[in-house]
Amino acid sequence: MPIVPVDDITDPALADYRDVKDRQLLEAFSAAQGVPRPPHPADPAPFGKLMAEGEVVFHVLVRSPCRVLSVLTTPTRLATIGPALALLGEHVPIYVIDPRAMESLVGFPLHRGLMAIAARPAPTHIDDLLTRCTPGRPLLVLEDVFNHDNIGAAFRNCAALGGAGIILSSAAADPYYRKAVRVSAGHALRVPWARSDTAGPWPAALPRMQARGITVVAFTLSPDCQPLSDTLAADLRAKPCAILLGTEGPGLSPAAAAAADLRVVIPMSPGVDSLNVAVAGAVALHRLAAP
């Protein structure tokens, strides 16, 4: 791959890194909102771009399905990432810049001397994700979770704890948002996911799962919920299942909770009535995914 020293931060080659906002990275195409933009053979990122920041995320990126378009780094960091760079295509430019110039160019210090721009993959249809759900490999289904920290943590949890993938309602936050990618430690770039609206208006995705033999397990505080006991967890590990979690604060909508096969609650100490949605997802995955 070409190593390109850059002295001038106004160089047009660095446009993707210059005070970039997530809205600019997404460009005119929004898979999250179902707004199509016909792919063009000359467009290197027909579905928009994403940004990876820091060495931990970068090492995941180069092993993910996302196609890297360019890398921006400092001389010191360049010396530590040789094996990862070897995984890139031979035509991916590696721009090398002085650390102080990088701060002036980017405008924030979270990158730790290493950033990369990649093309967003084409959106995945929910049916492609349902085939991955098998006994001991549950799906995580998130209804309207809008906090990027929680979305990023959910993807990291799914990667670490044996989840098959993640289904997001149409109102849930974008997993490729820069903060979500950082919090996920890069796993938002490799965990398979799909928007539920590829199956129709929410919660149409839930009966679609059930038609495939997937048990939908709603984690909720509804009056008819049952504790997630060892016996129940063992039973659910033996079948394909989906872990359904609701938005921050209100939790699951009544329609989603009613559509589930089971409504369960994670037993908690007296005086505490709920867990953070990402934490609840981690507990559920730990209990329902096969070791």
C-alpha atoms as an extended CHARMM CRD file, in Angstrom:
* protein
*
       291  EXT
         1         1  MET       CA              0.0000000000        0.0000000000        0.0000000000  PROA      1               0.0000000000
         2         2  PRO       CA              1.2810000000        3.5250000000       -0.7290000000  PROA      2               0.0000000000
         3         3  ILE       CA              2.7030000000        5.4470000000        2.2430000000  PROA      3               0.0000000000
         4         4  VAL       CA              1.9770000000        9.1410000000        1.5790000000  PROA      4               0.0000000000
         5         5  PRO       CA              3.6450000000       11.7850000000        3.8150000000  PROA      5               0.0000000000
         6         6  VAL       CA              1.4670000000       14.9050000000        4.0500000000  PROA      6               0.0000000000
         7         7  ASP       CA              2.6740000000       18.2950000000        5.2760000000  PROA      7               0.0000000000
         8         8  ASP       CA             -0.2430000000       20.4930000000        4.2610000000  PROA      8               0.0000000000
         9         9  ILE       CA             -3.5130000000       19.9210000000        6.1470000000  PROA      9               0.0000000000
        10        10  THR       CA             -5.4040000000       21.6710000000        3.3340000000  PROA      10              0.0000000000
        11        11  ASP       CA             -4.3960000000       18.8780000000        0.9410000000  PROA      11              0.0000000000
        12        12  PRO       CA             -7.5990000000       17.7290000000       -0.8450000000  PROA      12              0.0000000000
        13        13  ALA       CA             -6.5950000000       14.1050000000       -0.2030000000  PROA      13              0.0000000000
        14        14  LEU       CA             -7.4020000000       14.6640000000        3.4780000000  PROA      14              0.0000000000
        15        15  ALA       CA            -10.9380000000       15.9950000000        2.8880000000  PROA      15              0.0000000000
        16        16  ASP       CA            -12.5460000000       12.9250000000        4.4990000000  PROA      16              0.0000000000
        17        17  TYR       CA            -10.7940000000       13.7440000000        7.7940000000  PROA      17              0.0000000000
        18        18  ARG       CA            -11.2140000000       17.5200000000        7.9370000000  PROA      18              0.0000000000
        19        19  ASP       CA            -13.6700000000       18.4300000000       10.7400000000  PROA      19              0.0000000000
        20        20  VAL       CA            -15.9390000000       15.6560000000        9.5130000000  PROA      20              0.0000000000
        21        21  LYS       CA            -19.3610000000       15.1440000000       11.0880000000  PROA      21              0.0000000000
        22        22  ASP       CA            -21.2710000000       11.8630000000       11.0010000000  PROA      22              0.0000000000
        23        23  ARG       CA            -23.9110000000       13.4480000000        8.7860000000  PROA      23              0.0000000000
        24        24  GLN       CA            -21.2450000000       14.0680000000        6.1570000000  PROA      24              0.0000000000
        25        25  LEU       CA            -19.9920000000       10.4890000000        6.3900000000  PROA      25              0.0000000000
        26        26  LEU       CA            -23.4840000000        9.1700000000        5.7970000000  PROA      26              0.0000000000
        27        27  GLU       CA            -23.8210000000       11.4810000000        2.7840000000  PROA      27              0.0000000000
        28        28  ALA       CA            -27.0100000000       11.2200000000        0.7150000000  PROA      28              0.0000000000
        29        29  PHE       CA            -27.7140000000        7.5700000000        1.4430000000  PROA      29              0.0000000000
        30        30  SER       CA            -29.3710000000        6.5630000000        4.7270000000  PROA      30              0.0000000000
        31        31  ALA       CA            -29.8620000000        2.8350000000        5.1870000000  PROA      31              0.0000000000
        32        32  ALA       CA            -31.2890000000        3.5990000000        8.6220000000  PROA      32              0.0000000000
        33        33  GLN       CA            -34.1410000000        5.5810000000        7.0850000000  PROA      33              0.0000000000
        34        34  GLY       CA            -34.5780000000        3.4770000000        3.9640000000  PROA      34              0.0000000000
        35        35  VAL       CA            -33.6230000000        6.2070000000        1.5090000000  PROA      35              0.0000000000
        36        36  PRO       CA            -32.0820000000        4.4770000000       -1.5140000000  PROA      36              0.0000000000
        37        37  ARG       CA            -29.2950000000        5.8450000000       -3.6400000000  PROA      37              0.0000000000
        38        38  PRO       CA            -28.5180000000        3.7710000000       -6.7330000000  PROA      38              0.0000000000
        39        39  PRO       CA            -24.9620000000        2.3960000000       -6.5980000000  PROA      39              0.0000000000
        40        40  HSD       CA            -22.6070000000        3.8410000000       -9.1820000000  PROA      40              0.0000000000
        41        41  PRO       CA            -19.6090000000        1.8610000000      -10.4880000000  PROA      41              0.0000000000
        42        42  ALA       CA            -17.3020000000        4.8260000000       -9.9050000000  PROA      42              0.0000000000
        43        43  ASP       CA            -18.5370000000        5.5060000000       -6.3560000000  PROA      43              0.0000000000
        44        44  PRO       CA            -16.2200000000        3.8560000000       -3.7920000000  PROA      44              0.0000000000
        45        45  ALA       CA            -18.8590000000        4.1970000000       -1.0490000000  PROA      45              0.0000000000
        46        46  PRO       CA            -22.3880000000        4.0250000000       -2.5260000000  PROA      46              0.0000000000
        47        47  PHE       CA            -23.9140000000        3.4710000000        0.9260000000  PROA      47              0.0000000000
        48        48  GLY       CA            -21.9340000000        6.2050000000        2.6630000000  PROA      48              0.0000000000
        49        49  LYS       CA            -18.7450000000        6.0940000000        4.7160000000  PROA      49              0.0000000000
        50        50  LEU       CA            -17.7870000000        5.3990000000        8.3050000000  PROA      50              0.0000000000
        51        51  MET       CA            -14.8420000000        6.4520000000       10.4190000000  PROA      51              0.0000000000
        52        52  ALA       CA            -12.7250000000        4.2210000000       12.6640000000  PROA      52              0.0000000000
        53        53  GLU       CA            -10.6660000000        5.8730000000       15.4190000000  PROA      53              0.0000000000
        54        54  GLY       CA             -7.8480000000        4.4100000000       17.4770000000  PROA      54              0.0000000000
        55        55  GLU       CA             -5.7240000000        1.2850000000       17.2120000000  PROA      55              0.0000000000
        56        56  VAL       CA             -8.1760000000       -1.0980000000       18.9320000000  PROA      56              0.0000000000
        57        57  VAL       CA            -10.9520000000       -0.2340000000       16.4880000000  PROA      57              0.0000000000
        58        58  PHE       CA             -8.5690000000       -0.2350000000       13.5340000000  PROA      58              0.0000000000
        59        59  HSD       CA             -7.4390000000       -3.8130000000       14.1980000000  PROA      59              0.0000000000
        60        60  VAL       CA            -11.0760000000       -4.9210000000       14.1400000000  PROA      60              0.0000000000
        61        61  LEU       CA            -11.8360000000       -2.8480000000       11.0310000000  PROA      61              0.0000000000
        62        62  VAL       CA             -9.1730000000       -4.4730000000        8.8600000000  PROA      62              0.0000000000
        63        63  ARG       CA            -10.6520000000       -7.9060000000        9.6810000000  PROA      63              0.0000000000
        64        64  SER       CA            -14.2610000000       -6.8210000000        9.1370000000  PROA      64              0.0000000000
        65        65  PRO       CA            -16.4420000000       -6.8530000000        5.9960000000  PROA      65              0.0000000000
        66        66  CYS       CA            -15.9760000000       -3.0740000000        5.6610000000  PROA      66              0.0000000000
        67        67  ARG       CA            -13.7220000000       -1.9590000000        2.7930000000  PROA      67              0.0000000000
        68        68  VAL       CA            -11.0660000000        0.5020000000        3.9600000000  PROA      68              0.0000000000
        69        69  LEU       CA            -10.6740000000        3.5230000000        1.6750000000  PROA      69              0.0000000000
        70        70  SER       CA             -7.7940000000        5.3400000000        3.3890000000  PROA      70              0.0000000000
        71        71  VAL       CA             -5.8130000000        5.5800000000        6.6290000000  PROA      71              0.0000000000
        72        72  LEU       CA             -4.5160000000        8.6610000000        8.4450000000  PROA      72              0.0000000000
        73        73  THR       CA             -1.8100000000        8.1720000000       11.0530000000  PROA      73              0.0000000000
        74        74  THR       CA              1.2470000000        9.6580000000       12.7080000000  PROA      74              0.0000000000
        75        75  PRO       CA              4.8240000000        8.3860000000       12.2280000000  PROA      75              0.0000000000
        76        76  THR       CA              4.8730000000        6.8790000000       15.7330000000  PROA      76              0.0000000000
        77        77  ARG       CA              1.6160000000        4.9890000000       15.2660000000  PROA      77              0.0000000000
        78        78  LEU       CA              2.6220000000        3.8680000000       11.7730000000  PROA      78              0.0000000000
        79        79  ALA       CA              5.4940000000        1.9200000000       13.3010000000  PROA      79              0.0000000000
        80        80  THR       CA              3.1100000000       -0.1550000000       15.4480000000  PROA      80              0.0000000000
        81        81  ILE       CA              0.4430000000       -1.1780000000       12.9170000000  PROA      81              0.0000000000
        82        82  GLY       CA              2.4640000000       -2.8700000000       10.1790000000  PROA      82              0.0000000000
        83        83  PRO       CA              0.7560000000       -6.3060000000       10.4580000000  PROA      83              0.0000000000
        84        84  ALA       CA             -2.6910000000       -4.7000000000       10.2880000000  PROA      84              0.0000000000
        85        85  LEU       CA             -1.7460000000       -2.5900000000        7.2570000000  PROA      85              0.0000000000
        86        86  ALA       CA             -0.6470000000       -5.7460000000        5.4910000000  PROA      86              0.0000000000
        87        87  LEU       CA             -4.3100000000       -6.8540000000        5.4810000000  PROA      87              0.0000000000
        88        88  LEU       CA             -5.3830000000       -3.8500000000        3.4090000000  PROA      88              0.0000000000
        89        89  GLY       CA             -5.6220000000       -3.6660000000       -0.3470000000  PROA      89              0.0000000000
        90        90  GLU       CA             -2.4620000000       -2.6340000000       -2.1250000000  PROA      90              0.0000000000
        91        91  HSD       CA             -4.0450000000        0.5810000000       -3.4040000000  PROA      91              0.0000000000
        92        92  VAL       CA             -5.2940000000        1.9100000000       -0.0240000000  PROA      92              0.0000000000
        93        93  PRO       CA             -3.3740000000        5.1440000000        0.7150000000  PROA      93              0.0000000000
        94        94  ILE       CA             -1.7670000000        5.5410000000        4.1380000000  PROA      94              0.0000000000
        95        95  TYR       CA             -1.4640000000        9.2500000000        4.8850000000  PROA      95              0.0000000000
        96        96  VAL       CA              1.2140000000       10.0900000000        7.4630000000  PROA      96              0.0000000000
        97        97  ILE       CA              1.0540000000       13.4210000000        9.2500000000  PROA      97              0.0000000000
        98        98  ASP       CA              2.6510000000       15.2040000000       12.2000000000  PROA      98              0.0000000000
        99        99  PRO       CA              0.6140000000       14.7520000000       15.4480000000  PROA      99              0.0000000000
       100       100  ARG       CA              0.0700000000       18.4850000000       15.9130000000  PROA      100             0.0000000000
       101       101  ALA       CA             -1.0530000000       18.8810000000       12.3270000000  PROA      101             0.0000000000
       102       102  MET       CA             -3.4180000000       15.9500000000       12.8260000000  PROA      102             0.0000000000
       103       103  GLU       CA             -5.0370000000       17.6990000000       15.7940000000  PROA      103             0.0000000000
       104       104  SER       CA             -5.5050000000       20.8460000000       13.6990000000  PROA      104             0.0000000000
       105       105  LEU       CA             -6.9760000000       18.8380000000       10.8460000000  PROA      105             0.0000000000
       106       106  VAL       CA             -9.3810000000       16.6400000000       12.8060000000  PROA      106             0.0000000000
       107       107  GLY       CA            -10.3600000000       18.9670000000       15.6270000000  PROA      107             0.0000000000
       108       108  PHE       CA            -10.6230000000       16.4230000000       18.4630000000  PROA      108             0.0000000000
       109       109  PRO       CA             -8.1710000000       14.1230000000       20.3170000000  PROA      109             0.0000000000
       110       110  LEU       CA            -10.0420000000       10.7860000000       20.4710000000  PROA      110             0.0000000000
       111       111  HSD       CA             -8.2230000000        9.1030000000       17.5950000000  PROA      111             0.0000000000
       112       112  ARG       CA             -4.8830000000        8.5430000000       19.4000000000  PROA      112             0.0000000000
       113       113  GLY       CA             -2.9380000000        9.0730000000       16.2210000000  PROA      113             0.0000000000
       114       114  LEU       CA             -4.8020000000        6.6540000000       13.9740000000  PROA      114             0.0000000000
       115       115  MET       CA             -7.9670000000        7.0200000000       11.8930000000  PROA      115             0.0000000000
       116       116  ALA       CA             -9.4100000000        5.2880000000        8.8630000000  PROA      116             0.0000000000
       117       117  ILE       CA            -12.2580000000        5.8620000000        6.4400000000  PROA      117             0.0000000000
       118       118  ALA       CA            -14.1840000000        2.8220000000        5.2000000000  PROA      118             0.0000000000
       119       119  ALA       CA            -17.1850000000        2.2460000000        2.9560000000  PROA      119             0.0000000000
       120       120  ARG       CA            -20.3860000000        1.2540000000        4.7030000000  PROA      120             0.0000000000
       121       121  PRO       CA            -21.4750000000       -2.2190000000        3.6080000000  PROA      121             0.0000000000
       122       122  ALA       CA            -24.7630000000       -2.7030000000        1.7840000000  PROA      122             0.0000000000
       123       123  PRO       CA            -27.7050000000       -3.0410000000        4.2030000000  PROA      123             0.0000000000
       124       124  THR       CA            -28.5410000000       -6.5790000000        5.3190000000  PROA      124             0.0000000000
       125       125  HSD       CA            -32.0710000000       -7.9680000000        5.0000000000  PROA      125             0.0000000000
       126       126  ILE       CA            -33.5600000000       -9.3340000000        8.1910000000  PROA      126             0.0000000000
       127       127  ASP       CA            -34.0960000000      -12.7740000000        6.6150000000  PROA      127             0.0000000000
       128       128  ASP       CA            -30.3410000000      -13.1600000000        6.1410000000  PROA      128             0.0000000000
       129       129  LEU       CA            -29.9030000000      -12.5720000000        9.8590000000  PROA      129             0.0000000000
       130       130  LEU       CA            -32.6380000000      -14.9630000000       10.9790000000  PROA      130             0.0000000000
       131       131  THR       CA            -30.8010000000      -17.8880000000        9.4090000000  PROA      131             0.0000000000
       132       132  ARG       CA            -27.9310000000      -17.3060000000       11.8580000000  PROA      132             0.0000000000
       133       133  CYS       CA            -30.1540000000      -17.8250000000       14.9040000000  PROA      133             0.0000000000
       134       134  THR       CA            -29.6580000000      -21.3600000000       16.2260000000  PROA      134             0.0000000000
       135       135  PRO       CA            -29.8900000000      -23.0190000000       19.6660000000  PROA      135             0.0000000000
       136       136  GLY       CA            -27.3800000000      -21.3470000000       21.9440000000  PROA      136             0.0000000000
       137       137  ARG       CA            -26.8480000000      -18.4770000000       19.4820000000  PROA      137             0.0000000000
       138       138  PRO       CA            -29.5680000000      -15.9220000000       20.2680000000  PROA      138             0.0000000000
       139       139  LEU       CA            -30.3220000000      -12.7600000000       18.3570000000  PROA      139             0.0000000000
       140       140  LEU       CA            -30.4190000000       -9.4400000000       20.1820000000  PROA      140             0.0000000000
       141       141  VAL       CA            -33.4140000000       -7.3080000000       19.1560000000  PROA      141             0.0000000000
       142       142  LEU       CA            -33.3660000000       -3.6420000000       20.2030000000  PROA      142             0.0000000000
       143       143  GLU       CA            -36.5110000000       -1.5410000000       19.9860000000  PROA      143             0.0000000000
       144       144  ASP       CA            -35.8540000000        2.1980000000       19.6040000000  PROA      144             0.0000000000
       145       145  VAL       CA            -32.5770000000        2.2200000000       21.5680000000  PROA      145             0.0000000000
       146       146  PHE       CA            -31.2840000000        5.6720000000       20.6460000000  PROA      146             0.0000000000
       147       147  ASN       CA            -28.2180000000        6.1760000000       22.8660000000  PROA      147             0.0000000000
       148       148  HSD       CA            -24.9950000000        5.5650000000       20.9320000000  PROA      148             0.0000000000
       149       149  ASP       CA            -23.1600000000        4.3490000000       24.0280000000  PROA      149             0.0000000000
       150       150  ASN       CA            -25.8090000000        1.6700000000       24.5480000000  PROA      150             0.0000000000
       151       151  ILE       CA            -25.7950000000        0.6790000000       20.8800000000  PROA      151             0.0000000000
       152       152  GLY       CA            -21.9990000000        0.3750000000       20.8910000000  PROA      152             0.0000000000
       153       153  ALA       CA            -22.0130000000       -1.6040000000       24.1390000000  PROA      153             0.0000000000
       154       154  ALA       CA            -24.7040000000       -3.9360000000       22.7690000000  PROA      154             0.0000000000
       155       155  PHE       CA            -22.5520000000       -4.7850000000       19.7510000000  PROA      155             0.0000000000
       156       156  ARG       CA            -19.5170000000       -5.4140000000       21.9390000000  PROA      156             0.0000000000
       157       157  ASN       CA            -21.6150000000       -7.6200000000       24.2320000000  PROA      157             0.0000000000
       158       158  CYS       CA            -23.0060000000       -9.5570000000       21.2810000000  PROA      158             0.0000000000
       159       159  ALA       CA            -19.5110000000      -10.2320000000       19.9510000000  PROA      159             0.0000000000
       160       160  ALA       CA            -18.1700000000      -11.2480000000       23.3620000000  PROA      160             0.0000000000
       161       161  LEU       CA            -21.0590000000      -13.3480000000       24.6390000000  PROA      161             0.0000000000
       162       162  GLY       CA            -22.0620000000      -15.5250000000       21.7040000000  PROA      162             0.0000000000
       163       163  GLY       CA            -24.8970000000      -13.6210000000       20.0440000000  PROA      163             0.0000000000
       164       164  ALA       CA            -25.8110000000      -14.4280000000       16.4540000000  PROA      164             0.0000000000
       165       165  GLY       CA            -26.3840000000      -10.7990000000       15.4860000000  PROA      165             0.0000000000
       166       166  ILE       CA            -28.5240000000       -7.7400000000       16.1890000000  PROA      166             0.0000000000
       167       167  ILE       CA            -31.8430000000       -6.5320000000       14.8060000000  PROA      167             0.0000000000
       168       168  LEU       CA            -32.6380000000       -2.8440000000       15.2630000000  PROA      168             0.0000000000
       169       169  SER       CA            -35.9910000000       -1.1390000000       14.9430000000  PROA      169             0.0000000000
       170       170  SER       CA            -36.0680000000        1.7150000000       12.4490000000  PROA      170             0.0000000000
       171       171  ALA       CA            -35.8290000000        4.3650000000       15.2010000000  PROA      171             0.0000000000
       172       172  ALA       CA            -32.7580000000        2.8490000000       16.8770000000  PROA      172             0.0000000000
       173       173  ALA       CA            -29.4270000000        4.6630000000       16.6360000000  PROA      173             0.0000000000
       174       174  ASP       CA            -26.9050000000        4.0970000000       13.8570000000  PROA      174             0.0000000000
       175       175  PRO       CA            -24.2670000000        1.4710000000       14.8130000000  PROA      175             0.0000000000
       176       176  TYR       CA            -21.7920000000        3.1400000000       12.4170000000  PROA      176             0.0000000000
       177       177  TYR       CA            -21.9810000000        6.4830000000       14.2050000000  PROA      177             0.0000000000
       178       178  ARG       CA            -18.4330000000        7.2630000000       15.3290000000  PROA      178             0.0000000000
       179       179  LYS       CA            -19.1540000000        7.1190000000       19.0520000000  PROA      179             0.0000000000
       180       180  ALA       CA            -21.0340000000        3.8400000000       18.6970000000  PROA      180             0.0000000000
       181       181  VAL       CA            -18.0910000000        2.3450000000       16.8130000000  PROA      181             0.0000000000
       182       182  ARG       CA            -15.6530000000        3.5170000000       19.5030000000  PROA      182             0.0000000000
       183       183  VAL       CA            -17.7590000000        2.1820000000       22.3890000000  PROA      183             0.0000000000
       184       184  SER       CA            -18.1980000000       -1.1400000000       20.5840000000  PROA      184             0.0000000000
       185       185  ALA       CA            -14.3830000000       -1.4690000000       20.4020000000  PROA      185             0.0000000000
       186       186  GLY       CA            -14.9150000000       -1.8720000000       16.6660000000  PROA      186             0.0000000000
       187       187  HSD       CA            -17.3460000000       -4.7860000000       16.8950000000  PROA      187             0.0000000000
       188       188  ALA       CA            -20.1420000000       -2.7200000000       15.3450000000  PROA      188             0.0000000000
       189       189  LEU       CA            -18.1280000000       -3.2490000000       12.1460000000  PROA      189             0.0000000000
       190       190  ARG       CA            -18.1680000000       -7.0480000000       12.3210000000  PROA      190             0.0000000000
       191       191  VAL       CA            -21.2980000000       -8.2040000000       14.1840000000  PROA      191             0.0000000000
       192       192  PRO       CA            -24.0580000000       -8.9170000000       11.6090000000  PROA      192             0.0000000000
       193       193  TRP       CA            -27.0800000000       -6.6340000000       11.9460000000  PROA      193             0.0000000000
       194       194  ALA       CA            -30.2140000000       -5.5700000000       10.1100000000  PROA      194             0.0000000000
       195       195  ARG       CA            -33.0100000000       -3.0510000000       10.4220000000  PROA      195             0.0000000000
       196       196  SER       CA            -36.3910000000       -4.5120000000       11.3130000000  PROA      196             0.0000000000
       197       197  ASP       CA            -38.1790000000       -2.4320000000        8.6910000000  PROA      197             0.0000000000
       198       198  THR       CA            -36.9050000000       -4.7570000000        5.9590000000  PROA      198             0.0000000000
       199       199  ALA       CA            -39.6800000000       -7.0270000000        7.3210000000  PROA      199             0.0000000000
       200       200  GLY       CA            -42.3470000000       -4.2860000000        7.4180000000  PROA      200             0.0000000000
       201       201  PRO       CA            -43.5060000000       -1.7700000000       10.0420000000  PROA      201             0.0000000000
       202       202  TRP       CA            -42.4590000000       -2.5450000000       13.6230000000  PROA      202             0.0000000000
       203       203  PRO       CA            -43.1670000000       -4.9670000000       15.2690000000  PROA      203             0.0000000000
       204       204  ALA       CA            -43.7710000000       -7.0660000000       12.1190000000  PROA      204             0.0000000000
       205       205  ALA       CA            -40.2670000000       -8.4990000000       12.5380000000  PROA      205             0.0000000000
       206       206  LEU       CA            -41.3490000000      -10.4320000000       15.6410000000  PROA      206             0.0000000000
       207       207  PRO       CA            -43.9820000000      -12.7030000000       13.9920000000  PROA      207             0.0000000000
       208       208  ARG       CA            -41.5380000000      -13.1400000000       11.1220000000  PROA      208             0.0000000000
       209       209  MET       CA            -39.0480000000      -14.6020000000       13.6250000000  PROA      209             0.0000000000
       210       210  GLN       CA            -41.7000000000      -16.7770000000       15.2150000000  PROA      210             0.0000000000
       211       211  ALA       CA            -42.6500000000      -18.1530000000       11.7920000000  PROA      211             0.0000000000
       212       212  ARG       CA            -39.0270000000      -19.3180000000       11.5080000000  PROA      212             0.0000000000
       213       213  GLY       CA            -39.2940000000      -21.1930000000       14.8230000000  PROA      213             0.0000000000
       214       214  ILE       CA            -37.5130000000      -18.5040000000       16.8580000000  PROA      214             0.0000000000
       215       215  THR       CA            -38.8240000000      -17.9450000000       20.3910000000  PROA      215             0.0000000000
       216       216  VAL       CA            -39.0860000000      -14.2270000000       21.1360000000  PROA      216             0.0000000000
       217       217  VAL       CA            -38.1850000000      -13.4990000000       24.7660000000  PROA      217             0.0000000000
       218       218  ALA       CA            -39.1480000000      -10.0140000000       25.9590000000  PROA      218             0.0000000000
       219       219  PHE       CA            -37.2050000000       -8.6170000000       28.8990000000  PROA      219             0.0000000000
       220       220  THR       CA            -39.7310000000       -6.4080000000       30.6360000000  PROA      220             0.0000000000
       221       221  LEU       CA            -41.2300000000       -5.4210000000       33.9680000000  PROA      221             0.0000000000
       222       222  SER       CA            -44.7960000000       -6.2530000000       32.8880000000  PROA      222             0.0000000000
       223       223  PRO       CA            -47.0350000000       -7.8040000000       35.5700000000  PROA      223             0.0000000000
       224       224  ASP       CA            -47.0850000000      -11.1990000000       33.8250000000  PROA      224             0.0000000000
       225       225  CYS       CA            -43.2850000000      -11.5340000000       33.5140000000  PROA      225             0.0000000000
       226       226  GLN       CA            -41.5080000000      -14.5020000000       35.0600000000  PROA      226             0.0000000000
       227       227  PRO       CA            -38.0180000000      -14.5680000000       36.5910000000  PROA      227             0.0000000000
       228       228  LEU       CA            -35.1720000000      -15.7520000000       34.3730000000  PROA      228             0.0000000000
       229       229  SER       CA            -34.4350000000      -18.8700000000       36.4170000000  PROA      229             0.0000000000
       230       230  ASP       CA            -31.7300000000      -21.4460000000       35.7330000000  PROA      230             0.0000000000
       231       231  THR       CA            -34.3750000000      -23.8720000000       34.4920000000  PROA      231             0.0000000000
       232       232  LEU       CA            -35.9140000000      -21.3640000000       32.0870000000  PROA      232             0.0000000000
       233       233  ALA       CA            -32.4960000000      -20.2680000000       30.8130000000  PROA      233             0.0000000000
       234       234  ALA       CA            -31.4880000000      -23.8790000000       30.1190000000  PROA      234             0.0000000000
       235       235  ASP       CA            -34.7310000000      -24.4570000000       28.2230000000  PROA      235             0.0000000000
       236       236  LEU       CA            -34.1980000000      -21.3510000000       26.0960000000  PROA      236             0.0000000000
       237       237  ARG       CA            -30.5820000000      -22.2740000000       25.3070000000  PROA      237             0.0000000000
       238       238  ALA       CA            -31.9080000000      -25.4510000000       23.7020000000  PROA      238             0.0000000000
       239       239  LYS       CA            -33.9140000000      -23.5870000000       21.0550000000  PROA      239             0.0000000000
       240       240  PRO       CA            -33.4210000000      -20.6650000000       18.6820000000  PROA      240             0.0000000000
       241       241  CYS       CA            -34.4380000000      -17.5060000000       20.5220000000  PROA      241             0.0000000000
       242       242  ALA       CA            -34.3670000000      -13.7300000000       20.2540000000  PROA      242             0.0000000000
       243       243  ILE       CA            -33.7070000000      -11.4230000000       23.2080000000  PROA      243             0.0000000000
       244       244  LEU       CA            -36.0550000000       -8.4390000000       22.9240000000  PROA      244             0.0000000000
       245       245  LEU       CA            -35.1320000000       -5.2240000000       24.7680000000  PROA      245             0.0000000000
       246       246  GLY       CA            -36.7670000000       -1.8060000000       24.7610000000  PROA      246             0.0000000000
       247       247  THR       CA            -35.6690000000        1.7840000000       24.6790000000  PROA      247             0.0000000000
       248       248  GLU       CA            -33.9950000000        3.6600000000       27.4960000000  PROA      248             0.0000000000
       249       249  GLY       CA            -36.5070000000        4.7500000000       30.1450000000  PROA      249             0.0000000000
       250       250  PRO       CA            -39.9110000000        3.4700000000       28.9660000000  PROA      250             0.0000000000
       251       251  GLY       CA            -38.6600000000        0.0110000000       27.9840000000  PROA      251             0.0000000000
       252       252  LEU       CA            -40.5870000000       -2.1240000000       25.5070000000  PROA      252             0.0000000000
       253       253  SER       CA            -43.6970000000       -0.8180000000       23.8150000000  PROA      253             0.0000000000
       254       254  PRO       CA            -46.9140000000       -2.6500000000       24.7410000000  PROA      254             0.0000000000
       255       255  ALA       CA            -47.2310000000       -3.9510000000       21.1690000000  PROA      255             0.0000000000
       256       256  ALA       CA            -43.7510000000       -5.4840000000       21.1970000000  PROA      256             0.0000000000
       257       257  ALA       CA            -44.1520000000       -6.9800000000       24.6620000000  PROA      257             0.0000000000
       258       258  ALA       CA            -47.5270000000       -8.4810000000       23.6960000000  PROA      258             0.0000000000
       259       259  ALA       CA            -46.0840000000      -10.0220000000       20.5230000000  PROA      259             0.0000000000
       260       260  ALA       CA            -43.3670000000      -11.9160000000       22.4340000000  PROA      260             0.0000000000
       261       261  ASP       CA            -43.6750000000      -15.6120000000       23.3070000000  PROA      261             0.0000000000
       262       262  LEU       CA            -42.3590000000      -15.0470000000       26.8260000000  PROA      262             0.0000000000
       263       263  ARG       CA            -42.0210000000      -12.0440000000       29.1070000000  PROA      263             0.0000000000
       264       264  VAL       CA            -39.2050000000      -12.4090000000       31.6170000000  PROA      264             0.0000000000
       265       265  VAL       CA            -37.3600000000      -10.3070000000       34.1610000000  PROA      265             0.0000000000
       266       266  ILE       CA            -33.7870000000      -10.5220000000       35.4420000000  PROA      266             0.0000000000
       267       267  PRO       CA            -33.9880000000      -11.0240000000       39.2260000000  PROA      267             0.0000000000
       268       268  MET       CA            -32.5860000000       -7.9870000000       41.0670000000  PROA      268             0.0000000000
       269       269  SER       CA            -32.0300000000       -6.8920000000       44.6410000000  PROA      269             0.0000000000
       270       270  PRO       CA            -34.8920000000       -5.0930000000       46.4080000000  PROA      270             0.0000000000
       271       271  GLY       CA            -35.0800000000       -1.3910000000       45.7130000000  PROA      271             0.0000000000
       272       272  VAL       CA            -33.7730000000       -1.6410000000       42.1350000000  PROA      272             0.0000000000
       273       273  ASP       CA            -36.3600000000       -2.1030000000       39.4090000000  PROA      273             0.0000000000
       274       274  SER       CA            -34.3080000000       -2.1120000000       36.2060000000  PROA      274             0.0000000000
       275       275  LEU       CA            -30.9230000000       -2.3630000000       34.5200000000  PROA      275             0.0000000000
       276       276  ASN       CA            -29.3150000000       -0.2680000000       31.8000000000  PROA      276             0.0000000000
       277       277  VAL       CA            -30.4200000000       -1.7350000000       28.4710000000  PROA      277             0.0000000000
       278       278  ALA       CA            -26.8760000000       -2.7020000000       27.4040000000  PROA      278             0.0000000000
       279       279  VAL       CA            -26.2460000000       -4.3490000000       30.7910000000  PROA      279             0.0000000000
       280       280  ALA       CA            -29.5560000000       -6.2270000000       30.5840000000  PROA      280             0.0000000000
       281       281  GLY       CA            -28.5750000000       -7.4410000000       27.1230000000  PROA      281             0.0000000000
       282       282  ALA       CA            -25.2240000000       -8.6590000000       28.4240000000  PROA      282             0.0000000000
       283       283  VAL       CA            -26.8700000000      -10.5990000000       31.2690000000  PROA      283             0.0000000000
       284       284  ALA       CA            -29.4230000000      -12.1070000000       28.8870000000  PROA      284             0.0000000000
       285       285  LEU       CA            -26.7770000000      -13.1400000000       26.3730000000  PROA      285             0.0000000000
       286       286  HSD       CA            -24.6520000000      -14.6720000000       29.1210000000  PROA      286             0.0000000000
       287       287  ARG       CA            -27.6130000000      -16.7400000000       30.3220000000  PROA      287             0.0000000000
       288       288  LEU       CA            -29.0740000000      -17.7490000000       26.9580000000  PROA      288             0.0000000000
       289       289  ALA       CA            -25.9990000000      -18.2520000000       24.7590000000  PROA      289             0.0000000000
       290       290  ALA       CA            -24.2750000000      -21.6200000000       24.9090000000  PROA      290             0.0000000000
       291       291  PRO       CA            -20.8520000000      -21.5470000000       26.6240000000  PROA      291             0.0000000000
